[in-house]
Amino acid sequence: MLTGNRPLSTSHGPRVAYPDGVRVEEVVARRAAELPHAVALRMRDTDVTYAELLAEAHTVAARLTDLGVGAGDVVAVRAARSPRLVSVLLGVLMTGAAYACVPVDWPQRRHHALLRRTGAVLCLADEPAEAPSDVPVVGIAGLFLPSAEDLGPTAPRRRAEGDACCVFFTSGTTGEPKAALAPHRGIVRTALDPAHVLPGPMVSLQIASPAWDVFALELWVPLLGGGTCVIHEGSHLTGADLRAHVRRGVNTVALPATLFNALVEDDLDAFTGLRLLLTGGARASAEHIGRCRDAHPRLRVVNDYGPVENTISTAAWVAEGDIPDEVPIGTPVANTSVHLLDEQHAVVPRGERGQLAVSGDGLSLGYLGDDAETQRRFPVVPLPGGPRRVYLTGDIARMDDDGRLFFLGRRDRQFKVRGLRIEAEEIERLTEAVPGVVRACALALPLDAPAKTQLAVFYVGAPAAVPADDVRRALRISLPAAFVPDLLMPLAELPLGVNGKIDQRALEAVAQGAGGGQGDADERESGDGTVTGVVLETVAELLGHPVSPSTDIFRCGATSLTAIRLATRLGSRLARRIGASDVLTARTPRNIADLLDTCPPDTARTAPDDAERDGRPRRVPLVQGGFWAASRDAGHLDEDIIPMVYRLSAEVDPALLGAAVDAVVARHEALRARFSDGPRLPDVHIVPADRTGPLLDTRPAVATSPEAEADARGWVLRPFDLTSELPVRAALFPVANGESLLAIAVHHIAFDGWSCALLLRDLERAYTALAAGLPAFTDTPASYYRAAADQWDRFRENYPQAVWSWMNRVRGAGELRFPLGAQRPWSGPAAELPLKITEDLRDRVDRAAAAVGATGMAVYHAAYTRLLRSFTGSPEPVVAVPSTGRFTEETTAVVGCFASMLPLRAPGTAQSARELVLSAAEQLREAMHPPLVPLEAIMPELPQGSHRHPLLQAYLLQVELPSRRLALGNGSADYLYLAPERALPELTVELWLPPADGGVLRYRTDAVPEAEAAGLAERLLAEVLSICEELERSPQHTESRTSADNTHLKEER
């Protein structure tokens, strides 16, 4: 069929007849009649001939018939893989019923659910007492006991050709499996498909769980052709196991792509002697297929594609000639048709993307217990040849001009991360195109969250790990910028579930930092030639990091595939036979080495790693302890909150802004902390970055800007509950005229003035990047808790002396007396007045201070001291000033709280401007010197008869206001200053650093009358000018100015 000049994306596999019938048990019976003494089944040293198999099956069928089992029934079978299990399954089919295998290692709850879903009339079990009792349970052993009424084999009843054969459970990585009812025809046509059989006797290795469709491929396809099925003992296959099976005649094996890749890397020679290798279940690796073909040119390697709903296989590609970089999933198998459909279920032209729909003899009869899903996934659609029932796979593919299918992705793996639509398979395919990357898996995290906040890609490199930065650089070239992952994590291997597919839950745990337990360096042993050393080296290769001999490798990233690969590599390197089950039992390198009968055990144990585990910092900074105690004991203070409010231009996109806010919070661990009471300091739990959820709250729209400002003010100063919410929140306040306000509030326990600039810079970066389709961030900041701990460790020896020095400075300090009453609450109403500090005044202050080796802050402190002396009558008023608390380079780039307030107190003997400034300068230098001393560590008891603590009555602050304007892509945001309405200290002088002008004098209205407050602001500036004038008249200032002038003249000459 053509569309214009382009053929449609429809293709049909070879049409084959069913010369021996379409029912599995009938075809097997024909093979038994032809080859009664041929080996049908083999396990260990036991062989079962076709005649023996058929006889046992007839016995089972007779027993089941006696129990009332018949056509249309479903019989559940809960038994270990063995020749006897095959006899039971064949006997079930002889009754006309279908079987549903439920693995013995599945949880009881899953057993119950699947029995209900399948509507099973009977459960056959190895151990009847352990089987669920939802339906009658019969012991399998009893089915083989002869009966007095036995008169020979029971003739199988004729059934309709479309009868169900068995139930396959879908093998998705999440959710409860569906029960797909497979027809006999689907299995029989696979045994007639040229890609799946050999011209001579087939000896197939049976490895898969009976619940999956691969089990039918491994079991029934060889038996339908008169071949042999060799049942592997155990759940895992190593290279040594495969080699042993091949020596005993196995020539065909079906492997999940992940296991196939691992064996290619670890033991390529293990494939020697095989004639047919089928691989599938995940995207094929051209590199691994090529290496296998080059090493074994006579081996037919088939990339097999097939959802369970189309019984075993839908399409196959035989690797011949040059291996293309993009491995096709091939062309349809026998008696199968494929169609690529658009959203309206019309067939798309070749070369275009479409959903892969399947029709033909393999089509499932539907999902048991789920009629609605059956109707949705198995509709009748109009096709060029007429309406046909199809299965909508949900897979996206394209068909080239040769009719080959190329898998592009899943419709249901198209997800949104922070509002950006992502196609997971596209990310994976291009990641795997990076040199050295052989396998990748993309996830939107968290898995269970409706709003995904992180795109993560986990990948495997070979022969060595590829650095994440290299992968990121490559992806920026080949991917649309918005699709570059937030998290790129190299792994030794991708963890697999019991069905051989990638375990998404395990990857999510890895992303959350669930690994660990690597052991201390002095406990690890390097390769020393001993077996223990070889084991440790091999484990380190597979995990990507070293471990100690006593580490449980399955607690720090190892999976069942790791066990297979470890057993394979050790077997190869040491010429010893060790199975994957041995590794799974031993669990530690030392125990594994003991199994290999080598070194004596080492008694060293793994010490806890001195780092964050389970989201709990190894040490909580003292400054956070102070804020926690204050919030618990004194309640809410407006000073606990740092507000940032901006008026947004119309070009700012609220969705992108929300995504940017989420990205910034996810980036900084201090913003993701929750607190609870601890023995001395608070207990801190860091919420994983992918679980913070959407943070930007859109508030109801109001009519006017003043209303929005009032709402924003009340909202930002709302108390935090640090035990149940993050210490940061953000909201959008729309106005009816189209403008809006962005309000961000951060609790001081996780934030300080220094952090303000860092956060706003990151918000600009994130928004601009996301607007351009780029990842919000491509770098990772230092850990706040680690930086704080490292700084503490560096300066902790000086802490006792620093505490004593500051405590000695404030000893005997008295309460400041203000005009309006002494008994005031902890916090009270506040107002503020502007301080007209011009650029000229700032320059004059700085010059005057420099003349005596001080900073401008010392001049302001001297002026403030004089003002307080005259206004309160205290000869030695204490003025609290801030210390950034950032004394290492690492801390300067970290969002978090390092700041504290320290008390400056000029001695009463200091009267002149010079004396006051030098006293302040000395104390300010000490405040800027490590270690950081929290104010609460040096606060004396409240003096007798005092109502207010003298260290909390007068503040002198140097404040860098938030950026006046933020650049948000094509839009902008202008800072809106909100004056605090409440205050802790009675009097605060706040000096604004450039580029802001001036400052404010803030006063509590329950301490200072409004009329006197205006005079205080004027008097403060007058004192500043007076200090400058006195310093300018001093001999030292004159000498300094003359020296500077002479230097300038020399430079001009």
N, C-alpha and C positions, 0 to 999 in steps of 0.2 A: 504494500500500500504506500503511495507517494503523497506528500503534501507539497504541491508545486514540483520542484525538482529534488526534494529531499525525502528519502524514505522515512517511514515512521519507526519509532523505537519499540518495535515488536519483534520477538525472535522465538523460534520454536526449536526444541531439541529433537534429536532423531526419534522417529516413530518406530517402536519395536512391538512385536507381538508377544503374547504370553503363552508359549507352546506348552508349558506344564501347568497352566492354571494361574490364578491370581491370589490364591491364599497361601500363606507361609507354610502352614502345616502340611498342605497337600504337596507343595513342591519339595519340601524336605522328605516326605514319604516316598516320592519318586526317586530321589537321590538314594534313599536307603534301599529301595528295591534294586537299584542299579549297582550300588556299592555297599552291600551290607557289612562287609568286613573292613571297610576303610575307616580310618580314625576320624571321628566327628569332633570330639572334644579331648583336650589334654590339659591337665593341671598337675604340676610337679611330675611325679612318676606314674600318674594314673592316666590311662587312655580309655576312652569310651567310643565304641564303634557306632556306626549309624544304626545297626540292628539293635544294639543295646539301648541306645538313646530312644529309639522308637518304641521299644517294648516298655521301657519305664514310663514314657509319656502316655501310652495307652492305659497303663495301670492308674496313673494319676487321673486321666480323663474319666475312667470308670468310677473312681471314688467321688470325683466332683459331680458327676451326673447323679450318683446316688444322693448327693447332698442337695440336689435341685438346681445346680448351676446349668444354665443353658444360654441359648442365643440372646444377644443383646445385653447380657449381664456384664458387670465389671467385677473382677476378682483382684483384690489387693494382695500383693506378695511382699512379705517383709523377711528377706533372707540374704545371707552373705553370698557373694558371687562364688559359684562352684558348678561342677557338672550337674549336680542334682537340681540346682536352681533352673538350669536350662530344661531339664526333663519336666519340671513343674510348669514352666511357661508354655512349653509345647503342648502339654496336657490340657492346660486352660484353653489354648486355641482349638484343640480338638473338640471341645464342648460347644464351640461357637461363641464363647465369651471372649472378652478382651482382658488383658492383664494390665495392672498398674503397679509397677515396682516402687516400693518405698524403702529407701536405704535404711539399714539398721542403725546408723549413726545419726539420723535426723532426730531432732528433739520430739518429745511426745506431743507437744502442742502442735507442731507441724503435722505429725501423723494424724491427729484427730481432725485437723482442718482439711487435710487432703482426702481422708476417708469420706468426710461429709461432702466435699466438693465432687468427688468422683461417683458418689452414690453406690459404692462397692457393696455387694451382697454378702461378701465373705472375705476374711483375711486369713491368708496362709502364712504361717510364721515358723522360723527355726525354733524360736523360744516363745511358745504361746503365752506364757505368763507375763512376758515383757511387752506384748503387743497391746495396742489400744483395744478397748472392749466396746467401741461404738457399734461394731457388727460382730457376728459370730466369728470366733477364731479357731482355726484348725491347725494342729501341729503338722509340719511338712513330713516328718518321719512317718507318721501314720498313713500317709497317702501311698506309701510304697509297700505296705503290708499286704500280702495276698489275701483274697477273700474266698470263702467256700463257694460263693456263687460265680466265681470267675470262670467263664467258659472260653476265654480267649480275648483278644483285643476287641474293643468296641469300635464299630465302624463309625467314622466321623460323619456327622450329619451334613448334608449339602446346605450351604449358606449362600446368600446373595453375594455377588462379587464385590459389592461396596461395603461389606461388613467391617466393623472396627476390629483392628488387630490389637492395639495396645494404647496406653496412655503415656505420653511424654510430658514431662513438666518443663515449662519454660525456664531458661537458665539465666534470667536477668540478674543484674548485680544488686538491685534493690527491689523491695516489695515481695508479696507472696506469689509463688509460682502459679501460673495458670495450668490447667490440665487439658492439654491438646489431645484430641482423640484421633489417632493415626489410622489410616486404612491399610489393609493388606497390600493393595496395589502399590502404595507408596514405597514399601520396603522391597517388594518383588521387582519393581522397575529399576531400583538402584542396582540390584544384582545383574541387571541386563544392560546397564550403562557402560559403554566402552572405557570411560575414564576410571571406573571404580573396580574393575576386575582385571585379572591376568589371563593370558591365553592358556596357561597351564594351571595345575592345582594351586589354590590360594591357601596359605597358612597365615591366618590373621591373629594378631595379638590383641587380646581383650583386656582393656585397662579401665575404661570409663565406668562411672556409676550406672547401675541399671535404670536410674531415673531419667537419664539423658538419652537423646536420640542417637548419639554416637555409639551407645551400647548396641543398638540394633544394627548399625553399620558393621561393628566389629564381630558380632555374633551371627546374625542371620545371613548377611551377604556371602560369607564363605560357605555356610551350610546349604544355602540355596544353589550353590554351584558345585557341590560335592567336595568342598575343601575342608579345612580343619580350623577350628577356633581354639587357640591356646589361651587359657585363662591365667592371667598374671596374679600371683599371690601377693597381696599387699595393695596399698592405695597409691603408691608412688613408683615411678620408673626412673632408674638411674642409667647412665651410660653402660655401666657394668651389667645391669639387668638386661638391657637390650642386647648387648653383645652375647650374653649367655643364651637368650631366647633364639637369636639368629643361628647360633651354633646348633641348636636343636631343631632347626628347620623353619622358623618364622621368616616369612618373606614380605609380609605386609603389615604396616603399622599406621594408625591414625593418631596424630599428636596435636594438642592445642598449639597454636602458633607460638605462644610464650615458651612452652617446653621445648618445642622444636628449635627455637632460637638459642635457648640455653644449651642444648646438646651440641648444636653447631659450634658454639663458642668453647664449650668445655671438653667435649669428647667427639670430635668430628668423625673419628674412625669407628665410632659405635654403629654407624649406618652401613658399614661394610657387609655385604651379603644380602641386603634388602633389595627387593625388586619394585615395590610400590610403597610410596610414602604419601599419605593424605594429611594435609594440615589445614586448619581453619579456626574459626571461633574468634578471630581478631584480624586486624589488617595485616597482610603479609609483608614481610621484609624482603625487598629485592636483594639486599646484601647477603642475608642468610641463605636464601634460596640459591643464589649464585655460588656461594662458597660450597654448599652441599653438592650442587650439580658438578662443579669443577672437580671436587674430590671423588665423586661417585657418578661418573658419566652414564653408567648403565641403569641407574636408579631413576624410576619415573616419579617425579615430584609433582603433586597436584595441589593447587590452591582451591579448596572446597568452600563453597558458600551455600548456606541453607538454613533458614529459620526453622525451628521445630514445627511450625504450622504447615510446612510443606514436606515433612517427613524426610529427614536426613540431609538431602541435598537438593539444591535448586539449580546451581550453576557450578561449573568446574573449569579450571584453566590448567592445562598441562604445561609445565615449564620446559620449553624447547628453544634451542637457539639462544640468541641474546636475551638476557633478562631485562625487561624495561624497568626504568626507575619507578614507575607507577604500576604495580602489579595488578593486572585485571582479575576480577572474580570469574571471568570466563564467559562461556555460552551455556544455554540451558541444557540440562541433562535429559535423558530419555523420557519421552512422553510428558514433557513439561514445556510450558510457554511462559515467557516473561513479557511484561508491558510496562513502559514508563509513562506515568500519568501525571497530568497537571492537577491543580486544585479542583477542577470540575470533572475529574476522572476521564478526560480526553487524552488520547495518546499523543505524546510530544514528538516532534521530529528528532531524528538522530543528531547527536551532538549537544542536545539540550538536557538540562537537568529535569528529572522527574521522579516521582515516588515509584518504587519498584513494586509492581503487582504481579502475582503468580497465579497461574491456572494449570490444570492438568491432573494427572492421576495421583500425584503426591499430596494433593490438597487435603488438609485436615477436615474431619467431619464437624469440627467446632470445638468450643471450650465447654467441658463438662461443668455444670453448675453455674454457668454464666451466659445466659441467652442474650443478654443485652450486648455484651462484648462480642459475642459471636456475630450478631447482626451487624455490628459496627465494623468489624475487621474482615468479615467475609461477605461483602455485598455482591450483588449481581450488577455488573456494569456493562454499558454498551461498548462493544469493541468492534473493530472493522469487520470481523467475521460473524458478528452477531453477539447478543448478550451472553455473558459468561460469568459464572461465579469465580471470584478471585479472592486471594488473600492480600490485603494491603499491609505490606511489611513495615511501613514507616521508614524504610531505608531510602535514601536519596542516591541516585546513580545516573550515569550517562552511558549511552551506547555509541560506540564509534562506527565508522563505515563498514568495518568487518563484522559487526554484530557482537563485538565483545563488550561486556559490561564492566564498568569501573565504579567501585563503591566510593561515594563522596561523603556520606554522613547519614545521620539519623534526623528525621523530622522532630522527634521528641527529645533530641539532645541540643536543639536550638534553644539557648537560654539567654537571659538578660543578666548582665552584671552591671550594677549601678546605672541601670537604664540603657546600657549599650547591648545590642543584640549580638550574640556570639554563636558561631557554628563550631562546635567542639572538634569535629573530625577535620575541619580545615586547619585548625590550630595544630592538631596532632600530626597531620600529614606534612605540614611545612616544618614542624619541629624535627621530624624524622629526616627531612631533607638536609638538615644541618650536618656537615661532615662529622662523623664520629657518633652521631645519635642514631640508635637502632630501634628504639621503641619509645613511644610517648603516650601519655594519657592526660587529657584536659578535663578539668572539673570546675564547675561553678560552686563555690563554697559560701556558706555552709549548706550541706546537702538538703537538710530538712527545712531550711528557711525559705519563706515565700519570696523574699528579696535577697538576691545573691550579692555579696559584697566583695568577692575576690575571685579572680580567674587564676587558677593554679594549673601549672603543667608539671607533671612528674615524668622524668625521662631516664632512659638507660643508655649509657655510652659504651662503646666497645671499639678497641680493646681496653680503653681507659676512660674514666669519667671526663666529660666535657664541661669546663667551667660554665656556670650559669651566665656570667657576663658575656662569654663568647656566643652562647645560644641567643641571648637577648639581642646582641648586635646583629646576628644573622637574621633574626626574625624581623628586626626593624627594616631590613632590606626587602624581605620577601612577603611580609604580611602588611595588610592595612594597619596603620599605627594603632588604632583603637583596640586591635586584637592581641597586641603584645601582652603576655601574661603579667599579672602583678607578682606572682610567685613562680619562680622556676627552680625546681628542686631535683638535683641529680640523685638517682638511687642506683644501688647495685642491681636491683631487679624490681619489677612491679609485682606487688603482692597479689596472689590469686585466691579466689574462693574455692569451695569444694567442687564447683562445676568447671574449673579451669579458666574462668573468666576473671578479669581484673577486679579486685576487691576494693570498691570505692570507699567503703567505711574505713578500711585500713589506711588508705591514702589520706583521708580526712584526718585521721588520728596522727599521721606523720606530720601533716601540715600544722597541726595544733601543738606540735612538740611533744607527742606522746612517746617518742623514742627515748633513748638515754641509757644510763647504766653502762657507760663505756669504761668506767674504771679510771683510777688515777694512773698517772704516767709511771710511777714507780712500781705499780702492780702489774703493768703489762710486760709481756715478754716478747722480745723480738725474735725473728727467725734465727735459730741457733743450730739448725741441722737436726735437732731432735724431733721426734714425732709431735710433741707438744708445740714446738716452734712452727712446724709445718701446718699444724691445725690452726694456730693463731694467725699465721700469714694468710691462709686460705680464707678464714672467716673474715679477716680485715678486707681482703679483696672483694668479697661478696657483699659486705655491709657498707663498704666505703669508709670505714673508720676502725681503728684498733679496739680490741676489747681485752679484758683481763681473762685469765684462765677460768675464773669462777663465774663469769658473766653468763646469765641465761640469755643466749642470743635471740631467743624468741620474745624477749621483753624489750629488745632494742632494734627491732626492724626485720628480723628473720621471719620467713614464711615457709610454707611447705615446699615451695619451689627452691628456696634457699637450701633446704635440707636435701633435695634432690641434687642440686648443683654441688653442694659440699661433698656429699657422698661420692658423686661422680669424680670430682677433682681429686679428692683424697685417694680414691681407688686407683686413679691413674698415676698419681705422684708416688704413692707408697706401695703400689702393687699389693694392696690388701683389699679384701672384699668387705665393704660396709654398706648397709642399706640406708635408705632415707628414713625408714622407721626407727633404725638405731639412733640416728641423729635426733629425731624427734623425741626419743625417750631420754637420751643422754643430756641434751639441751645445753651443756656447757663445754667449752673447748677441753677442759681438763677431763671431764667424763668421756668425751669422744676419744681423747688420746688414750685413756685407760682401756676403752673398748678395743683399741688397736694394740693393746698390750705393750705399752712403752714406758714412758717416764713414771717415776713415783709421783703421787699427788702433791701438789704445792698447797700449803695451808693458808696462803694469803687470801684475804677476803677483799672484796671491792668496797672502798670507802665511798661515802656519798660525794657526789660531784659538787664542788663549791660554786654552784650556779643555780639559776632559777629552775624549779621543777614544778610541774603541775600548776603553773601560773602563780607561784608564790615566791616572792623575792627572798634571797638568802639573808638580806638585812634590810630593815626599814630605816630610813633616815630619821635622825632625831627631830628635824624640823617638822616632819609629818606627825611625829608623836605629839609635838606641841599643839599643832592645829587640831588634831583629833581630840586631845584632852580639853582644849578650849571649847570646841563645838559640843562636846559631851557635857561639860560642867557649866558653861556659861550660856549655852544656847546659841541662837543665830545672831551673827553680827554682820552688818552690811560690809564691813572691811574684809570679811571672809570671801567675798565674791569680787571677781575682776570682770566688769562688764565691758563689752564692745558692741556699739550700735552704729550701723551704717545706713545711709539712705541710698537705695539702689537706683541706678539708671534703668530706663525701660529695656535696654538691650540685654540685661542680665537674665539668663535662662534659669528659672527656679529649679528645674529638674537637674541641670548640670551643677547648680550651686549645691543642691542637696547631695549629689554624688561627690562633689569636692569636699564638703564638710565630712562626709563619712570616710573618705580616703585619708583626710588629715587626722581624724581621731584614731582610725585604724593604724596609722603610722606611728603614733606616740603612745607608748605603754602607760605613761603617767596619766593620760586622759582616760584610760580603760581600767582604772583601779577601783576596787570596792573595799570597804574597810569594816572591820568588826573589832570588838574588844579583844586585846591580848593581855598577857601577864604584865607587861610593862609598856611596850609599844603596841600599836594596833596590828592586828593581823591584816595582811593585804592579799587580795586575790586579783590577778590580772585577767580580765575578761579577754578571751581570744579575739584577735583582730577581726575574724570573720563572723563574730557573733554579737557585734555591737548594734547591728540593725540600723535602719534608717533613723537619723537623728534630727533632721530638719523638720520642725513642726510648723505647719501652716496654720496660722491663727485666723479667726473670723475677720472678714474685711470690715473696716470702719469708714465713716464718711469723710473725715478730715485728718490732715497730718498731725495736728496737736493731739487728737484722740489716739492715733497710732503711737505717738511718742509716750503718752501717758501709760498706755497698755504695755509698751515695751519696758518702760521703767519698772513698773510693778512686776513684770515677768522676770526680768534679769535678776532682781533682788529677792526673788522667792527663795526660801530656804532649801538647801539640798538635804536629802536623806542619803548620806554617804554609805549606808549599809546596803541599800537596795538599788541605787541608781549611780550612773557614772558621774564623775565630778565635772562634767561639761554638758551643756545643752545649747541648742540653737533653735531659733524660730524665725519665721517670716511673717511680717505684719502688713498685709495688703491694705491699700487705701482705695476708696472708690474711684479716685481720679486716675488710677493706673500706676501710681508710684507704690513703693513698698519699703519697709525697713527690715534689715537683717539684724537680729540681736543674738549675741553669743555671750554666755555667762560661764565662767570657769571658777571652781572653788579654789581658794588659795592653797589648799592642802596638796594640790597637784599642779600649781601654776604660780608664776610670779611675773613681775613687770618685765624682766628679761625675756621670758617665754612669749610675751605678747607679740613682739616683732617676729619671732621665729614662726609662730602659728599663722600669723597673717601673711607672711611671705609664702608659707606652704599652701595656704588657701589660694593665693594668687596663682602659684605654680600649678596646683591641681586643677583649678578651673580652666586655666588657659590650655593645659595639656589635654584635658578631656574634651574641650570645645574643638580642639584640632584633631580629635580622634586618636590621641596618644594615651598611653598609660598615665595615671596621675603622678606616679613617682617611679623612678628606676633605680633609686638608691635606698639604702636602709640606714636610719639614724642610729646613733649609739643608744644603748639601754640606759634609761634614767637611773634605775636602781643599781645597775652595775657601775655606772659612772659615779654615783653618790657613794657606793661602797668602796670603790677604788680610791676616791678622794679621801674618805675617812681613814682608810688603811694607811694612806701616805702621811697624814698629819695627826693621827690619833695620839701620838706620844706627847704632843704639845697641848692636848685638850685640858688636862687638869690645871696646868699653869694658866691657861687662858681663862678658864672659868674663875679661878681664884683672883686674877687681875681685875676682871670686870666686876666681880662681886665686891671687891675691895673699893672700887671706884664709887659704887652707889651706896656703900654702907652709911647709915645715918641719914639718908635722904628723907626730907619731909614732904608732906602733902602740900600741893599748891592750892592757895586759897583764891577762889574766884568770887566775883560780886554776888552771884545769885545762889545762895545756899550751898551747903556742903554735902548733904545727903541726896546724891543723884544716883539714878540707876546706872547699871553697867554701860548701857548705850542710850543715847538720847537724841532728840531732834537737833538738826544742824542746819546752818545757813553758811553762805560763803560770800566773800567780797573779792573783787579782782585786785591783783597786785600788778602795778604798771612797771614791770621790769622790762625796759627797752633793750634793744641790742647795744646801744651806747652804754647803758648802765652795766650790762653784763661784761662788756669789754673792760670797763673801769674797775669793776670788782676783781676780774681776773688779773689785771695788771697790779693792782694793789696787793693782792694775795701773793702773787709770784715774787714780789719784792722781798717777802719774808719767808720764801720757800714753802708757801701754803697753796691751797686751791681756793677757788671762789666759795666752795661750800663752807670753809672755815670762817670766811667773812660773814656769811649769812648766819652761821651759828652764833658768832660773837654778837651780832646785832640782835638776834632773837633772845640771847641770854640777857642783854641789857633791858629789852622790852619786858621780859618775864620778871626780872628783878623789880622793876618799877611798878608793874601791874599787879603782881601777886604778893610782893613783899618778901619773897624767898631769896636769900643771898646766894644760894647754890641750886638753882632749878635744874632738874634732870630733863634733858631733851633726847627723845628716842629718835635715832636715825637708821635708815635701812642699810644692810650689808647684802651685796649680791650673793655672797656665799659660793661664788664660782671661782675656784683657785687653780683649776687645771684646764688645759686646752679642750679636753673632752667634754667638760661640763658646759663650755660656752656654746655648744651646738645642740644642747639637749633641752627639750621642753619638759618642764617639771619645776618643783619648788625647791630652791636652794636658799632663798632669801630669809633673813631674819632681821629683827630690830635690835639695835644695841644702844645702851644709854651713854650719852655724852654729858659730862658735868664739869663745868669750869669751877675751879676753886674760888672761894670767896675773896681770896687775896688778889685775884686777877681783876684789875680795874681798867688798865689802859687797853686801847685797841690792839696794840702789839701783843700784850700778854693774853688777851682773850683769843686772838686768832691763833697764836702759837699753841695754846692749850688745846684748842679744837683740832688743829692740824695734827698734833701728836696722837690724839685719840682717834681721829679719822684714819690715820695710817694704821693704827692697831686694828681698827675695824675691818680694814681691807686686807689684813694679813690672816692666813689660815692658822688654826682651824675655825670653822664656823661654830659659833656658840649660840644656841637658841636662847631667846630672851627669857623663857620660863626657867632655864637652868640657872640663871643668876638673879632672879627676882627674890628679894628678901621678903620675909613675912610683913604683912601690912602693919605699919607702925601703930603703937597703942594710941587710941583716940582718933585714928584716921579713918575716913570713909572711902577714900579713893586712893588707888596705888600710885605713888609718885612717878613710877616708870611708865605709866600709861596715860599721863595727863597732857603732855606736850610733845608733838611730833614735828620733825623737820624732814620733809621728803623731797627728793629730786626725782621727778617723774618724767619718763619718756612716754608721752601720750601715744595711743595707737596711730598708725599711719593716717594722714589726713585723707588720702585717696588710695583706693585699691584698684588695680587694673584687672578686670575680670573679662578676659577675652576681648570682645568688641565693646563691652560695657564697662562701667566703673561703679564705685561705691564711695560715698563721701562720709567721713566720720562725723558723728553727732555726739557732742559732749553732753552727758547727763550728770548734773550736779547731785552728789549724794544727799539724801534727806535725813540721814541719821549718822551718828559718829560715836566712836568710843572715846577718843581723847577730847578734852575740853577745847583745846586750841591746836590747830594744825597749820603749819606753813608749808604749802606745796609749790615747789619751783618746777616750772615746765622747761624741759630741755629743748634746744633747737631741733627741728625748725619751728616748734610752737613758741609763741610769745607769752611772756609774763608768768602768771601763776595765780594762786588764790590763797586767801586766808580763810580757813574754815573754822567755825566756832560753834559750840553747842549753845543753843538759845536758852537752855536751862542753866547755863553757867555764866554767860556774858550777855549783857543787855545789848540790844541792836544799836542803840545810840553810841555806846562805847566801842562797839566792834568797828565801826567806820573809822573812829579815831585810832584804833590799834593798827589798822592797815596802813594809815598814813604815818604813824609813829615808827612802824617797822622799816619802811623805806627811808625815813629820815635817819634812823640809826645806821642803816646800811651806808648811806652817804657820809654820815659822821665817821664811821669806821674807816672808810676809804680816805677821807680827808686827813685823818690822824696818821694813817700809814703813809700817805703821800708826803706829809710834812716831816716824817721821821728821817734821821740821817741815813739809815740803811736804804730807804727807798730812793733818796737822792743819789747815793753812790751807785745803786743798781741802775738807775736811769742813765747816769753819766757813762757808766761802763757800756751800756747797750748802745748809746749814741756813738761812742768812740769806735765800737766794733762795726757799726753800720758805715761810718766814714771810711774805715780801713777797707771794707769790702768794696765801697764805691771807687776808692783809689785803685 
